[in-house]
Amino acid sequence: MGFLILFVLIGVPVAEIWLMIEIGAEIGAPATIALIITTAVIGTLLFRVQGLATLRRVQGSLARDEMPVGELLSGFGLLLAGLLLLVPGFATDLLGLVLFIPPVRRALAGRLLGAARAQGGVFVDLGGLRGRSPQRPGAGEIDGEYEDLTAGDGDGPASAEPPASDRARIDDKHRTTRES
């Protein structure tokens, strides 16, 4: 894990700088800068369009009482793709553009889930667990049994007043609290 972090923090910027120098030598500095800005703008537009479509799919899944796991993973892939396109550089731009392709995102999400399961990650199938929205009939109702514990011996209705002996103890407790 340490090598991965080191690679990301040092290796990626070094590779990006090298690529910018090489491409800038071929097409010139102004064209290189224009290309970097263009990829950032295209990435922002793609993120907006595909992100809104993913959000609509999430809302549709929730409306059907389904867990939108696939849509959420796709949204995470879109976020990563958008961030990669905003970072100046050609290698990150290429990776970001590839992540904007839906089948690539789905394949990557499937591999990540498979790897997490293989590493002992805990995943629960929530397909049968569906919440109810407040607008649906029966929402907020609880089916169960109860026992009235306030009833004394079961001969009559329970009284809201405690027995006289308990009232005396309660009064003594409050009196000592007030006197302290």
C-alpha positions in Angstrom: 0.0 0.0 0.0 2.9 2.3 0.8 4.3 1.9 -2.7 0.9 2.8 -4.3 0.7 6.0 -2.3 4.3 6.8 -3.2 3.6 6.2 -6.9 0.5 8.3 -6.8 2.2 11.2 -5.0 5.5 11.2 -6.9 5.2 9.0 -10.0 2.0 10.4 -11.5 3.1 14.1 -11.4 6.6 13.1 -12.8 4.9 11.2 -15.6 2.5 14.1 -16.3 5.4 16.6 -16.4 7.4 14.4 -18.8 4.4 14.0 -21.1 3.7 17.7 -21.1 7.3 18.5 -22.0 7.3 15.9 -24.8 3.9 16.9 -26.2 4.8 20.6 -25.8 8.0 20.1 -27.8 5.9 18.6 -30.6 2.9 20.9 -30.8 4.1 23.9 -28.9 3.4 25.4 -25.5 0.2 27.4 -26.5 -1.4 24.3 -28.1 -0.4 22.2 -25.1 -2.0 24.6 -22.7 -5.1 24.9 -24.9 -5.4 21.1 -25.0 -5.2 20.9 -21.2 -7.9 23.5 -20.8 -10.1 21.9 -23.4 -9.9 18.5 -21.7 -10.9 20.1 -18.4 -13.9 21.8 -20.0 -15.0 18.6 -21.8 -14.6 16.6 -18.5 -16.8 19.1 -16.7 -19.5 18.9 -19.3 -19.4 15.1 -19.5 -19.5 14.9 -15.7 -22.6 17.2 -15.6 -24.5 15.2 -18.3 -23.6 11.7 -17.1 -23.8 12.7 -13.4 -27.4 14.0 -13.8 -28.4 10.8 -15.7 -26.9 8.7 -12.9 -28.8 10.7 -10.3 -32.0 10.1 -12.2 -31.3 6.4 -12.2 -30.6 6.4 -8.4 -33.9 8.2 -7.8 -35.7 5.7 -10.1 -34.3 2.8 -8.2 -35.2 4.3 -4.8 -38.8 4.9 -6.1 -39.0 1.2 -7.0 -37.7 0.3 -3.5 -34.5 -1.0 -4.9 -31.0 -0.5 -3.6 -29.1 1.6 -6.2 -25.7 0.0 -5.6 -24.8 -0.1 -9.3 -25.8 3.5 -9.8 -23.9 4.6 -6.7 -20.7 2.9 -7.9 -21.2 4.4 -11.3 -21.5 7.8 -9.7 -18.3 7.2 -7.8 -16.6 6.3 -11.1 -17.9 9.5 -12.7 -16.6 11.6 -9.8 -13.2 10.0 -10.2 -13.3 10.6 -13.9 -14.3 14.2 -13.5 -11.5 14.8 -11.0 -8.9 13.1 -13.3 -9.9 15.4 -16.2 -9.6 18.5 -14.0 -6.0 17.6 -13.0 -3.7 19.1 -15.5 -2.0 16.4 -17.5 -2.4 14.0 -20.4 -2.2 10.6 -18.6 -4.8 11.5 -16.1 -7.0 13.0 -18.9 -6.8 9.7 -20.8 -7.7 7.7 -17.7 -10.6 10.1 -16.9 -12.0 9.8 -20.4 -11.8 6.0 -20.3 -13.8 6.1 -17.0 -16.6 8.1 -18.7 -17.4 5.0 -20.8 -20.2 3.2 -18.9 -19.2 -0.4 -19.7 -15.7 0.4 -18.4 -17.1 1.8 -15.1 -19.4 -1.3 -14.7 -16.5 -3.7 -15.3 -14.3 -1.8 -12.8 -17.0 -1.7 -10.2 -17.5 -5.5 -10.6 -13.8 -6.1 -10.2 -13.7 -3.9 -7.1 -16.6 -5.7 -5.5 -15.1 -9.0 -6.4 -11.8 -8.0 -4.9 -13.5 -6.7 -1.7 -15.4 -10.0 -1.3 -12.2 -12.0 -1.8 -10.4 -9.9 0.9 -13.1 -10.8 3.4 -15.2 -7.7 2.9 -18.7 -8.0 4.3 -21.5 -7.4 1.8 -25.1 -8.1 2.5 -27.7 -8.6 -0.2 -30.2 -5.8 0.6 -32.5 -6.7 -2.3 -35.2 -8.0 0.0 -34.8 -5.2 2.6 -37.1 -2.5 1.4 -38.1 0.6 3.3 -41.5 2.1 3.1 -42.0 5.7 2.1 -44.3 7.8 4.4 -46.8 8.2 1.6 -47.6 4.5 1.3 -50.4 2.8 3.2 -49.3 1.0 6.3 -46.2 3.2 6.8 -45.4 3.7 10.4 -47.5 0.8 11.6 -45.9 -1.7 13.9 -47.4 -5.2 14.3 -46.7 -6.8 17.7 -47.9 -7.9 21.1 -47.8 -6.1 24.4 -48.5 -6.7 28.0 -49.8 -4.0 30.3 -47.4 -4.0 33.2 -49.2 -1.2 35.1 -52.0 -3.6 36.1 -51.7 -4.6 39.7 -53.1 -8.0 40.2 -55.1 -8.2 37.0 -58.5 -7.8 38.8 -59.3 -4.4 37.5 -58.1 -1.6 35.3 -54.6 -0.2 35.9 -54.5 3.0 37.9 -52.3 5.9 36.9 -51.7 6.5 40.6 -49.0 4.5 42.4 -50.1 2.7 45.6 -50.1 4.8 48.8 -46.9 3.1 50.1 -45.0 3.9 46.9 -46.3 7.5 47.0 -44.9 8.0 50.5 -41.5 6.7 49.3 -41.6 9.0 46.3 -42.6 12.0 48.5 -39.7 11.2 50.9 -37.2 11.1 48.0 -38.3 14.4 46.6 -38.3 16.0 50.1 -34.7 14.9 50.8 -33.7 16.2 47.3 -35.3 19.5 48.0 -33.7 19.9 51.4 -30.2 19.2 50.1 
